[in-house]
Amino acid sequence: MRLNALRHLAVLAFSLLAMTAHAGEITDVTGRKVELDLPAKRVIVGEARQIHVIAALKGDKTFENIVGWRDDLLKKDPDSYTAYVERFPQIEKLPRFGYLPQGDFSLETAITLSPDVITLNLETEKTAKESGFEEKAAAAGIKIVYLDFRIDPDRNSEASIEILGKLFGADERAKEFIAYRRAEIARVTDRLASAKELKRPNVFIERSPGISGENNCCRTFGPANFGAMVDLAGGHNIADGIIKTTFGDLNPEQLVVADPDHVIVTGSNWAAESDINQFVPLGLGADVALSRERLANLMTRTPFPELKAVKQGNVHAVWHQFYGAPYEFLPIQQFAKWFHPDLFADLDPEKNAEEFYRKFLPVTYKPGYFASLEKGLNQ
């Protein structure tokens, strides 16, 4: 009898151990500690553009544990969406969700998918709390994890990569990706640090012109995100000290007074959202000839024809979606090539981008992330 009781206790202890063997804890970018079984078996990706990171971690198994995602990849980055559909045809049937701050994310639909966790971007946190989304999700047994590649990338990008590594059971791959990313940035920053009497050109980087409205100038970036990329590449962001937030507006007079040496605009394939279709359509496999045509047209707006950068042909465009994915080593390298062509004569951003895709991503690389009115620098 006693032997049977001991056996029963042993079986019970083993069962409890098995139940808790995969229990884990994640600290998200808000500092919240989230307890859940790891790796998560069923994930709703609250911003589909997070797939740019998940794919680097999971490769051929990118969608193995994803049961739903937001519709933003299809709307804001359809070229990448098409590439992933070609590689993973089943994802066309994945349930799609809208944007939480716009009230388009259906928690009721999410609950029917029985997810373990929903990943959300940091900018949705306020809405998630105030609307009761967090509380209702918790009541349904769904964990919320916040990530950030956009608001404060310096602080949160690597932490967010590590979080996704834990969620998807790819911790070692996450470390490898972070190390690769650091090394690629160091190709630029190390050389800049050793350069004598470095002169930083003044740079204006315009956020998504030509996508909507009257197409006026001049929305730009503050000290983070693309503003930080300009700095790391050896340029000086003319909005530094003026725009304190992630992005904001300069007036045309400020732009004329600054008279930048380089103008860069961000662009993507926004055909699904744009009401004027004057944006620069950059992205995976984009038509660079069309991108240059659109870029030239944007430079006819007031006050661009007055600027030194436009007169000298130092006008460029960069894929807008770099601002929400930790692939920023690619624009940093291209910016450095534009700003300091002699110092970085041997740097080949296009070749490095192709290598990155081959090493980390399950889709094939195609050029189209950059364009320039000055021929030769990005080809």
Disulfide bonds with the S-S distance in Angstrom:
Cys217-Cys218 1.51
